[in-house]
Amino acid sequence: MIIRQQQLHYSPKNRRLASMYHWSKRLADTMAIRFWSHHYRSFNKMADKAANHAMDSSILTQYRFRLIAEKEQSSQA
């Protein structure tokens, strides 16, 4: 459902889901994501390990992904 909403660019009717849709849409636009596809959990080992780590530990861990603009600036310097 989420992938279809992102592919077809339509917002859910539920307010809470609509706000999450718009947030994820802005984030995807910032990261220049142009194509959406579903990845089965069994094929996504990195996300599975991160989810297990988050559930097993009580330590908050955040990952910062470099944006395309940051990559371009660092490669030009």
PDB file of N, CA, C and O in Angstrom:
ATOM      1  N   MET A   1       0.822  -1.187   0.000  1.00  0.00           N
ATOM      2  CA  MET A   1       0.000   0.000   0.000  1.00  0.00           C
ATOM      3  C   MET A   1       0.873   1.262   0.000  1.00  0.00           C
ATOM      4  O   MET A   1       0.617   2.199  -0.756  1.00  0.00           O
ATOM      5  N   ILE A   2       1.885   1.276   0.837  1.00  0.00           N
ATOM      6  CA  ILE A   2       2.752   2.456   0.936  1.00  0.00           C
ATOM      7  C   ILE A   2       3.509   2.683  -0.367  1.00  0.00           C
ATOM      8  O   ILE A   2       3.617   3.812  -0.847  1.00  0.00           O
ATOM      9  N   ILE A   3       4.030   1.597  -0.934  1.00  0.00           N
ATOM     10  CA  ILE A   3       4.757   1.718  -2.198  1.00  0.00           C
ATOM     11  C   ILE A   3       3.833   2.248  -3.284  1.00  0.00           C
ATOM     12  O   ILE A   3       4.222   3.121  -4.060  1.00  0.00           O
ATOM     13  N   ARG A   4       2.603   1.722  -3.343  1.00  0.00           N
ATOM     14  CA  ARG A   4       1.655   2.180  -4.366  1.00  0.00           C
ATOM     15  C   ARG A   4       1.334   3.663  -4.186  1.00  0.00           C
ATOM     16  O   ARG A   4       1.222   4.396  -5.169  1.00  0.00           O
ATOM     17  N   GLN A   5       1.187   4.108  -2.936  1.00  0.00           N
ATOM     18  CA  GLN A   5       0.910   5.529  -2.694  1.00  0.00           C
ATOM     19  C   GLN A   5       2.069   6.389  -3.177  1.00  0.00           C
ATOM     20  O   GLN A   5       1.852   7.437  -3.786  1.00  0.00           O
ATOM     21  N   GLN A   6       3.289   5.957  -2.914  1.00  0.00           N
ATOM     22  CA  GLN A   6       4.447   6.731  -3.356  1.00  0.00           C
ATOM     23  C   GLN A   6       4.578   6.700  -4.880  1.00  0.00           C
ATOM     24  O   GLN A   6       4.921   7.711  -5.493  1.00  0.00           O
ATOM     25  N   GLN A   7       4.306   5.548  -5.490  1.00  0.00           N
ATOM     26  CA  GLN A   7       4.419   5.439  -6.945  1.00  0.00           C
ATOM     27  C   GLN A   7       3.369   6.281  -7.654  1.00  0.00           C
ATOM     28  O   GLN A   7       3.661   6.938  -8.653  1.00  0.00           O
ATOM     29  N   LEU A   8       2.141   6.259  -7.132  1.00  0.00           N
ATOM     30  CA  LEU A   8       1.040   6.960  -7.793  1.00  0.00           C
ATOM     31  C   LEU A   8       0.838   8.375  -7.267  1.00  0.00           C
ATOM     32  O   LEU A   8      -0.008   9.112  -7.773  1.00  0.00           O
ATOM     33  N   HIS A   9       1.609   8.754  -6.258  1.00  0.00           N
ATOM     34  CA  HIS A   9       1.576  10.107  -5.695  1.00  0.00           C
ATOM     35  C   HIS A   9       0.196  10.489  -5.154  1.00  0.00           C
ATOM     36  O   HIS A   9      -0.317  11.564  -5.465  1.00  0.00           O
ATOM     37  N   TYR A  10      -0.403   9.614  -4.347  1.00  0.00           N
ATOM     38  CA  TYR A  10      -1.653  10.017  -3.711  1.00  0.00           C
ATOM     39  C   TYR A  10      -1.546   9.854  -2.203  1.00  0.00           C
ATOM     40  O   TYR A  10      -0.967   8.892  -1.698  1.00  0.00           O
ATOM     41  N   SER A  11      -2.111  10.805  -1.512  1.00  0.00           N
ATOM     42  CA  SER A  11      -2.040  10.871  -0.063  1.00  0.00           C
ATOM     43  C   SER A  11      -3.169  10.051   0.562  1.00  0.00           C
ATOM     44  O   SER A  11      -4.286  10.060   0.047  1.00  0.00           O
ATOM     45  N   PRO A  12      -2.899   9.339   1.668  1.00  0.00           N
ATOM     46  CA  PRO A  12      -3.958   8.602   2.357  1.00  0.00           C
ATOM     47  C   PRO A  12      -4.993   9.550   2.956  1.00  0.00           C
ATOM     48  O   PRO A  12      -4.709  10.729   3.168  1.00  0.00           O
ATOM     49  N   LYS A  13      -6.180   9.040   3.225  1.00  0.00           N
ATOM     50  CA  LYS A  13      -7.240   9.865   3.796  1.00  0.00           C
ATOM     51  C   LYS A  13      -7.050  10.081   5.295  1.00  0.00           C
ATOM     52  O   LYS A  13      -7.421  11.130   5.821  1.00  0.00           O
ATOM     53  N   ASN A  14      -6.482   9.110   5.978  1.00  0.00           N
ATOM     54  CA  ASN A  14      -6.237   9.218   7.410  1.00  0.00           C
ATOM     55  C   ASN A  14      -5.227  10.332   7.677  1.00  0.00           C
ATOM     56  O   ASN A  14      -4.173  10.382   7.043  1.00  0.00           O
ATOM     57  N   ARG A  15      -5.549  11.229   8.619  1.00  0.00           N
ATOM     58  CA  ARG A  15      -4.670  12.396   8.880  1.00  0.00           C
ATOM     59  C   ARG A  15      -3.266  11.994   9.292  1.00  0.00           C
ATOM     60  O   ARG A  15      -2.282  12.550   8.805  1.00  0.00           O
ATOM     61  N   ARG A  16      -3.181  11.025  10.191  1.00  0.00           N
ATOM     62  CA  ARG A  16      -1.867  10.604  10.682  1.00  0.00           C
ATOM     63  C   ARG A  16      -1.039   9.990   9.548  1.00  0.00           C
ATOM     64  O   ARG A  16       0.142  10.299   9.390  1.00  0.00           O
ATOM     65  N   LEU A  17      -1.674   9.123   8.768  1.00  0.00           N
ATOM     66  CA  LEU A  17      -0.964   8.516   7.643  1.00  0.00           C
ATOM     67  C   LEU A  17      -0.624   9.545   6.574  1.00  0.00           C
ATOM     68  O   LEU A  17       0.423   9.457   5.932  1.00  0.00           O
ATOM     69  N   ALA A  18      -1.508  10.520   6.382  1.00  0.00           N
ATOM     70  CA  ALA A  18      -1.247  11.571   5.391  1.00  0.00           C
ATOM     71  C   ALA A  18      -0.024  12.390   5.787  1.00  0.00           C
ATOM     72  O   ALA A  18       0.797  12.732   4.936  1.00  0.00           O
ATOM     73  N   SER A  19       0.103  12.707   7.080  1.00  0.00           N
ATOM     74  CA  SER A  19       1.268  13.489   7.510  1.00  0.00           C
ATOM     75  C   SER A  19       2.546  12.679   7.342  1.00  0.00           C
ATOM     76  O   SER A  19       3.579  13.235   6.968  1.00  0.00           O
ATOM     77  N   MET A  20       2.497  11.364   7.614  1.00  0.00           N
ATOM     78  CA  MET A  20       3.675  10.518   7.400  1.00  0.00           C
ATOM     79  C   MET A  20       3.997  10.392   5.911  1.00  0.00           C
ATOM     80  O   MET A  20       5.165  10.354   5.526  1.00  0.00           O
ATOM     81  N   TYR A  21       2.953  10.328   5.072  1.00  0.00           N
ATOM     82  CA  TYR A  21       3.161  10.264   3.622  1.00  0.00           C
ATOM     83  C   TYR A  21       3.893  11.524   3.143  1.00  0.00           C
ATOM     84  O   TYR A  21       4.872  11.432   2.401  1.00  0.00           O
ATOM     85  N   HIS A  22       3.418  12.692   3.568  1.00  0.00           N
ATOM     86  CA  HIS A  22       4.033  13.949   3.122  1.00  0.00           C
ATOM     87  C   HIS A  22       5.466  14.080   3.643  1.00  0.00           C
ATOM     88  O   HIS A  22       6.342  14.576   2.935  1.00  0.00           O
ATOM     89  N   TRP A  23       5.702  13.637   4.877  1.00  0.00           N
ATOM     90  CA  TRP A  23       7.056  13.671   5.440  1.00  0.00           C
ATOM     91  C   TRP A  23       7.977  12.766   4.628  1.00  0.00           C
ATOM     92  O   TRP A  23       9.083  13.166   4.265  1.00  0.00           O
ATOM     93  N   SER A  24       7.517  11.540   4.343  1.00  0.00           N
ATOM     94  CA  SER A  24       8.354  10.617   3.581  1.00  0.00           C
ATOM     95  C   SER A  24       8.556  11.098   2.146  1.00  0.00           C
ATOM     96  O   SER A  24       9.614  10.872   1.559  1.00  0.00           O
ATOM     97  N   LYS A  25       7.555  11.755   1.582  1.00  0.00           N
ATOM     98  CA  LYS A  25       7.661  12.295   0.225  1.00  0.00           C
ATOM     99  C   LYS A  25       8.725  13.394   0.169  1.00  0.00           C
ATOM    100  O   LYS A  25       9.535  13.434  -0.758  1.00  0.00           O
ATOM    101  N   ARG A  26       8.717  14.293   1.172  1.00  0.00           N
ATOM    102  CA  ARG A  26       9.740  15.350   1.214  1.00  0.00           C
ATOM    103  C   ARG A  26      11.134  14.750   1.372  1.00  0.00           C
ATOM    104  O   ARG A  26      12.085  15.184   0.722  1.00  0.00           O
ATOM    105  N   LEU A  27      11.244  13.750   2.240  1.00  0.00           N
ATOM    106  CA  LEU A  27      12.528  13.093   2.448  1.00  0.00           C
ATOM    107  C   LEU A  27      13.007  12.413   1.164  1.00  0.00           C
ATOM    108  O   LEU A  27      14.181  12.510   0.806  1.00  0.00           O
ATOM    109  N   ALA A  28      12.099  11.730   0.478  1.00  0.00           N
ATOM    110  CA  ALA A  28      12.451  11.066  -0.785  1.00  0.00           C
ATOM    111  C   ALA A  28      12.860  12.085  -1.839  1.00  0.00           C
ATOM    112  O   ALA A  28      13.797  11.845  -2.600  1.00  0.00           O
ATOM    113  N   ASP A  29      12.174  13.210  -1.892  1.00  0.00           N
ATOM    114  CA  ASP A  29      12.537  14.259  -2.848  1.00  0.00           C
ATOM    115  C   ASP A  29      13.918  14.821  -2.535  1.00  0.00           C
ATOM    116  O   ASP A  29      14.698  15.095  -3.446  1.00  0.00           O
ATOM    117  N   THR A  30      14.225  14.994  -1.252  1.00  0.00           N
ATOM    118  CA  THR A  30      15.530  15.498  -0.832  1.00  0.00           C
ATOM    119  C   THR A  30      16.640  14.539  -1.250  1.00  0.00           C
ATOM    120  O   THR A  30      17.728  14.963  -1.640  1.00  0.00           O
ATOM    121  N   MET A  31      16.350  13.238  -1.163  1.00  0.00           N
ATOM    122  CA  MET A  31      17.351  12.228  -1.505  1.00  0.00           C
ATOM    123  C   MET A  31      17.292  11.838  -2.979  1.00  0.00           C
ATOM    124  O   MET A  31      18.001  10.930  -3.411  1.00  0.00           O
ATOM    125  N   ALA A  32      16.450  12.520  -3.749  1.00  0.00           N
ATOM    126  CA  ALA A  32      16.313  12.300  -5.200  1.00  0.00           C
ATOM    127  C   ALA A  32      15.897  10.871  -5.546  1.00  0.00           C
ATOM    128  O   ALA A  32      16.397  10.291  -6.510  1.00  0.00           O
ATOM    129  N   ILE A  33      14.989  10.311  -4.762  1.00  0.00           N
ATOM    130  CA  ILE A  33      14.456   8.979  -5.057  1.00  0.00           C
ATOM    131  C   ILE A  33      13.392   9.129  -6.127  1.00  0.00           C
ATOM    132  O   ILE A  33      12.431   9.879  -5.958  1.00  0.00           O
ATOM    133  N   ARG A  34      13.565   8.422  -7.217  1.00  0.00           N
ATOM    134  CA  ARG A  34      12.640   8.523  -8.344  1.00  0.00           C
ATOM    135  C   ARG A  34      11.878   7.229  -8.595  1.00  0.00           C
ATOM    136  O   ARG A  34      10.903   7.230  -9.347  1.00  0.00           O
ATOM    137  N   PHE A  35      12.301   6.125  -7.982  1.00  0.00           N
ATOM    138  CA  PHE A  35      11.684   4.830  -8.235  1.00  0.00           C
ATOM    139  C   PHE A  35      11.464   4.102  -6.919  1.00  0.00           C
ATOM    140  O   PHE A  35      12.353   4.068  -6.069  1.00  0.00           O
ATOM    141  N   TRP A  36      10.293   3.524  -6.749  1.00  0.00           N
ATOM    142  CA  TRP A  36       9.947   2.790  -5.534  1.00  0.00           C
ATOM    143  C   TRP A  36       9.716   1.326  -5.880  1.00  0.00           C
ATOM    144  O   TRP A  36       9.065   1.015  -6.877  1.00  0.00           O
ATOM    145  N   SER A  37      10.242   0.440  -5.067  1.00  0.00           N
ATOM    146  CA  SER A  37       9.963  -0.986  -5.249  1.00  0.00           C
ATOM    147  C   SER A  37       9.967  -1.660  -3.885  1.00  0.00           C
ATOM    148  O   SER A  37      10.597  -1.188  -2.939  1.00  0.00           O
ATOM    149  N   HIS A  38       9.258  -2.764  -3.808  1.00  0.00           N
ATOM    150  CA  HIS A  38       9.152  -3.503  -2.553  1.00  0.00           C
ATOM    151  C   HIS A  38      10.319  -4.475  -2.437  1.00  0.00           C
ATOM    152  O   HIS A  38      10.653  -5.165  -3.400  1.00  0.00           O
ATOM    153  N   HIS A  39      10.938  -4.533  -1.264  1.00  0.00           N
ATOM    154  CA  HIS A  39      12.003  -5.494  -0.997  1.00  0.00           C
ATOM    155  C   HIS A  39      11.524  -6.403   0.122  1.00  0.00           C
ATOM    156  O   HIS A  39      11.230  -5.941   1.224  1.00  0.00           O
ATOM    157  N   TYR A  40      11.448  -7.686  -0.163  1.00  0.00           N
ATOM    158  CA  TYR A  40      11.006  -8.625   0.857  1.00  0.00           C
ATOM    159  C   TYR A  40      12.006  -8.648   1.994  1.00  0.00           C
ATOM    160  O   TYR A  40      13.211  -8.511   1.780  1.00  0.00           O
ATOM    161  N   ARG A  41      11.506  -8.820   3.192  1.00  0.00           N
ATOM    162  CA  ARG A  41      12.334  -8.785   4.388  1.00  0.00           C
ATOM    163  C   ARG A  41      13.480  -9.794   4.311  1.00  0.00           C
ATOM    164  O   ARG A  41      14.588  -9.506   4.763  1.00  0.00           O
ATOM    165  N   SER A  42      13.226 -10.958   3.748  1.00  0.00           N
ATOM    166  CA  SER A  42      14.272 -11.985   3.673  1.00  0.00           C
ATOM    167  C   SER A  42      15.458 -11.541   2.816  1.00  0.00           C
ATOM    168  O   SER A  42      16.560 -12.069   2.965  1.00  0.00           O
ATOM    169  N   PHE A  43      15.243 -10.581   1.925  1.00  0.00           N
ATOM    170  CA  PHE A  43      16.315 -10.084   1.071  1.00  0.00           C
ATOM    171  C   PHE A  43      16.955  -8.807   1.614  1.00  0.00           C
ATOM    172  O   PHE A  43      17.887  -8.280   1.007  1.00  0.00           O
ATOM    173  N   ASN A  44      16.475  -8.313   2.727  1.00  0.00           N
ATOM    174  CA  ASN A  44      16.982  -7.057   3.262  1.00  0.00           C
ATOM    175  C   ASN A  44      17.665  -7.316   4.601  1.00  0.00           C
ATOM    176  O   ASN A  44      17.141  -6.951   5.653  1.00  0.00           O
ATOM    177  N   LYS A  45      18.822  -7.940   4.557  1.00  0.00           N
ATOM    178  CA  LYS A  45      19.538  -8.361   5.762  1.00  0.00           C
ATOM    179  C   LYS A  45      19.985  -7.176   6.621  1.00  0.00           C
ATOM    180  O   LYS A  45      19.948  -7.254   7.849  1.00  0.00           O
ATOM    181  N   MET A  46      20.405  -6.082   5.986  1.00  0.00           N
ATOM    182  CA  MET A  46      20.880  -4.930   6.746  1.00  0.00           C
ATOM    183  C   MET A  46      19.756  -4.323   7.584  1.00  0.00           C
ATOM    184  O   MET A  46      19.961  -4.013   8.757  1.00  0.00           O
ATOM    185  N   ALA A  47      18.585  -4.152   7.000  1.00  0.00           N
ATOM    186  CA  ALA A  47      17.451  -3.603   7.745  1.00  0.00           C
ATOM    187  C   ALA A  47      17.018  -4.563   8.840  1.00  0.00           C
ATOM    188  O   ALA A  47      16.628  -4.132   9.925  1.00  0.00           O
ATOM    189  N   ASP A  48      17.082  -5.858   8.567  1.00  0.00           N
ATOM    190  CA  ASP A  48      16.710  -6.860   9.558  1.00  0.00           C
ATOM    191  C   ASP A  48      17.658  -6.804  10.754  1.00  0.00           C
ATOM    192  O   ASP A  48      17.213  -6.860  11.900  1.00  0.00           O
ATOM    193  N   LYS A  49      18.955  -6.694  10.497  1.00  0.00           N
ATOM    194  CA  LYS A  49      19.933  -6.592  11.587  1.00  0.00           C
ATOM    195  C   LYS A  49      19.740  -5.305  12.382  1.00  0.00           C
ATOM    196  O   LYS A  49      19.832  -5.314  13.609  1.00  0.00           O
ATOM    197  N   ALA A  50      19.473  -4.203  11.692  1.00  0.00           N
ATOM    198  CA  ALA A  50      19.250  -2.929  12.384  1.00  0.00           C
ATOM    199  C   ALA A  50      18.000  -2.992  13.252  1.00  0.00           C
ATOM    200  O   ALA A  50      17.991  -2.472  14.368  1.00  0.00           O
ATOM    201  N   ALA A  51      16.947  -3.625  12.748  1.00  0.00           N
ATOM    202  CA  ALA A  51      15.711  -3.760  13.530  1.00  0.00           C
ATOM    203  C   ALA A  51      15.942  -4.639  14.747  1.00  0.00           C
ATOM    204  O   ALA A  51      15.471  -4.317  15.838  1.00  0.00           O
ATOM    205  N   ASN A  52      16.659  -5.745  14.579  1.00  0.00           N
ATOM    206  CA  ASN A  52      16.963  -6.618  15.714  1.00  0.00           C
ATOM    207  C   ASN A  52      17.812  -5.895  16.749  1.00  0.00           C
ATOM    208  O   ASN A  52      17.573  -6.032  17.949  1.00  0.00           O
ATOM    209  N   HIS A  53      18.791  -5.133  16.305  1.00  0.00           N
ATOM    210  CA  HIS A  53      19.644  -4.370  17.225  1.00  0.00           C
ATOM    211  C   HIS A  53      18.816  -3.362  18.013  1.00  0.00           C
ATOM    212  O   HIS A  53      19.000  -3.209  19.220  1.00  0.00           O
ATOM    213  N   ALA A  54      17.914  -2.682  17.333  1.00  0.00           N
ATOM    214  CA  ALA A  54      17.076  -1.684  18.002  1.00  0.00           C
ATOM    215  C   ALA A  54      16.174  -2.329  19.040  1.00  0.00           C
ATOM    216  O   ALA A  54      15.960  -1.767  20.114  1.00  0.00           O
ATOM    217  N   MET A  55      15.645  -3.501  18.730  1.00  0.00           N
ATOM    218  CA  MET A  55      14.755  -4.180  19.677  1.00  0.00           C
ATOM    219  C   MET A  55      15.520  -4.773  20.850  1.00  0.00           C
ATOM    220  O   MET A  55      15.007  -4.821  21.968  1.00  0.00           O
ATOM    221  N   ASP A  56      16.757  -5.230  20.600  1.00  0.00           N
ATOM    222  CA  ASP A  56      17.538  -5.889  21.643  1.00  0.00           C
ATOM    223  C   ASP A  56      18.251  -4.921  22.574  1.00  0.00           C
ATOM    224  O   ASP A  56      18.568  -5.287  23.706  1.00  0.00           O
ATOM    225  N   SER A  57      18.508  -3.713  22.136  1.00  0.00           N
ATOM    226  CA  SER A  57      19.238  -2.758  22.972  1.00  0.00           C
ATOM    227  C   SER A  57      18.320  -1.623  23.395  1.00  0.00           C
ATOM    228  O   SER A  57      17.325  -1.317  22.738  1.00  0.00           O
ATOM    229  N   SER A  58      18.679  -1.027  24.486  1.00  0.00           N
ATOM    230  CA  SER A  58      17.899   0.125  24.947  1.00  0.00           C
ATOM    231  C   SER A  58      18.605   1.428  24.594  1.00  0.00           C
ATOM    232  O   SER A  58      18.198   2.502  25.037  1.00  0.00           O
ATOM    233  N   ILE A  59      19.659   1.329  23.796  1.00  0.00           N
ATOM    234  CA  ILE A  59      20.433   2.504  23.402  1.00  0.00           C
ATOM    235  C   ILE A  59      19.875   3.049  22.095  1.00  0.00           C
ATOM    236  O   ILE A  59      19.682   2.306  21.132  1.00  0.00           O
ATOM    237  N   LEU A  60      19.622   4.342  22.070  1.00  0.00           N
ATOM    238  CA  LEU A  60      19.128   4.986  20.863  1.00  0.00           C
ATOM    239  C   LEU A  60      20.281   5.159  19.880  1.00  0.00           C
ATOM    240  O   LEU A  60      21.313   5.742  20.214  1.00  0.00           O
ATOM    241  N   THR A  61      20.100   4.655  18.686  1.00  0.00           N
ATOM    242  CA  THR A  61      21.110   4.768  17.644  1.00  0.00           C
ATOM    243  C   THR A  61      20.488   5.453  16.446  1.00  0.00           C
ATOM    244  O   THR A  61      19.419   5.057  15.981  1.00  0.00           O
ATOM    245  N   GLN A  62      21.156   6.481  15.944  1.00  0.00           N
ATOM    246  CA  GLN A  62      20.671   7.171  14.761  1.00  0.00           C
ATOM    247  C   GLN A  62      21.752   7.127  13.697  1.00  0.00           C
ATOM    248  O   GLN A  62      22.941   7.253  13.988  1.00  0.00           O
ATOM    249  N   TYR A  63      21.320   6.946  12.470  1.00  0.00           N
ATOM    250  CA  TYR A  63      22.232   6.930  11.345  1.00  0.00           C
ATOM    251  C   TYR A  63      21.966   8.152  10.495  1.00  0.00           C
ATOM    252  O   TYR A  63      20.811   8.474  10.215  1.00  0.00           O
ATOM    253  N   ARG A  64      23.017   8.834  10.082  1.00  0.00           N
ATOM    254  CA  ARG A  64      22.865  10.011   9.234  1.00  0.00           C
ATOM    255  C   ARG A  64      23.319   9.643   7.835  1.00  0.00           C
ATOM    256  O   ARG A  64      24.473   9.272   7.619  1.00  0.00           O
ATOM    257  N   PHE A  65      22.405   9.748   6.893  1.00  0.00           N
ATOM    258  CA  PHE A  65      22.726   9.457   5.509  1.00  0.00           C
ATOM    259  C   PHE A  65      23.158  10.747   4.826  1.00  0.00           C
ATOM    260  O   PHE A  65      22.514  11.784   4.979  1.00  0.00           O
ATOM    261  N   ARG A  66      24.237  10.678   4.082  1.00  0.00           N
ATOM    262  CA  ARG A  66      24.709  11.850   3.347  1.00  0.00           C
ATOM    263  C   ARG A  66      23.781  12.104   2.180  1.00  0.00           C
ATOM    264  O   ARG A  66      23.437  11.193   1.426  1.00  0.00           O
ATOM    265  N   LEU A  67      23.387  13.337   2.044  1.00  0.00           N
ATOM    266  CA  LEU A  67      22.521  13.713   0.938  1.00  0.00           C
ATOM    267  C   LEU A  67      23.339  13.895  -0.331  1.00  0.00           C
ATOM    268  O   LEU A  67      24.551  14.100  -0.276  1.00  0.00           O
ATOM    269  N   ILE A  68      22.679  13.819  -1.450  1.00  0.00           N
ATOM    270  CA  ILE A  68      23.360  13.943  -2.742  1.00  0.00           C
ATOM    271  C   ILE A  68      24.095  15.271  -2.848  1.00  0.00           C
ATOM    272  O   ILE A  68      25.215  15.316  -3.357  1.00  0.00           O
ATOM    273  N   ALA A  69      23.484  16.352  -2.375  1.00  0.00           N
ATOM    274  CA  ALA A  69      24.126  17.668  -2.436  1.00  0.00           C
ATOM    275  C   ALA A  69      25.414  17.676  -1.619  1.00  0.00           C
ATOM    276  O   ALA A  69      26.404  18.281  -2.030  1.00  0.00           O
ATOM    277  N   GLU A  70      25.409  17.007  -0.464  1.00  0.00           N
ATOM    278  CA  GLU A  70      26.620  16.948   0.357  1.00  0.00           C
ATOM    279  C   GLU A  70      27.710  16.158  -0.353  1.00  0.00           C
ATOM    280  O   GLU A  70      28.882  16.532  -0.297  1.00  0.00           O
ATOM    281  N   LYS A  71      27.338  15.067  -1.021  1.00  0.00           N
ATOM    282  CA  LYS A  71      28.315  14.266  -1.751  1.00  0.00           C
ATOM    283  C   LYS A  71      28.948  15.074  -2.873  1.00  0.00           C
ATOM    284  O   LYS A  71      30.159  15.010  -3.086  1.00  0.00           O
ATOM    285  N   GLU A  72      28.125  15.836  -3.590  1.00  0.00           N
ATOM    286  CA  GLU A  72      28.639  16.644  -4.695  1.00  0.00           C
ATOM    287  C   GLU A  72      29.585  17.724  -4.185  1.00  0.00           C
ATOM    288  O   GLU A  72      30.616  17.986  -4.805  1.00  0.00           O
ATOM    289  N   GLN A  73      29.245  18.354  -3.059  1.00  0.00           N
ATOM    290  CA  GLN A  73      30.096  19.404  -2.504  1.00  0.00           C
ATOM    291  C   GLN A  73      31.424  18.835  -2.036  1.00  0.00           C
ATOM    292  O   GLN A  73      32.469  19.446  -2.256  1.00  0.00           O
ATOM    293  N   SER A  74      31.400  17.664  -1.388  1.00  0.00           N
ATOM    294  CA  SER A  74      32.642  17.085  -0.886  1.00  0.00           C
ATOM    295  C   SER A  74      33.528  16.582  -2.026  1.00  0.00           C
ATOM    296  O   SER A  74      34.753  16.588  -1.902  1.00  0.00           O
ATOM    297  N   SER A  75      32.925  16.148  -3.129  1.00  0.00           N
ATOM    298  CA  SER A  75      33.738  15.680  -4.256  1.00  0.00           C
ATOM    299  C   SER A  75      34.349  16.845  -5.037  1.00  0.00           C
ATOM    300  O   SER A  75      35.376  16.677  -5.694  1.00  0.00           O
ATOM    301  N   GLN A  76      33.723  18.027  -4.968  1.00  0.00           N
ATOM    302  CA  GLN A  76      34.243  19.196  -5.668  1.00  0.00           C
ATOM    303  C   GLN A  76      35.359  19.875  -4.886  1.00  0.00           C
ATOM    304  O   GLN A  76      36.168  20.603  -5.461  1.00  0.00           O
ATOM    305  N   ALA A  77      35.406  19.642  -3.584  1.00  0.00           N
ATOM    306  CA  ALA A  77      36.412  20.303  -2.739  1.00  0.00           C
ATOM    307  C   ALA A  77      37.769  19.661  -2.861  1.00  0.00           C
ATOM    308  O   ALA A  77      38.720  20.100  -2.215  1.00  0.00           O
TER     309      ALA A  77
END
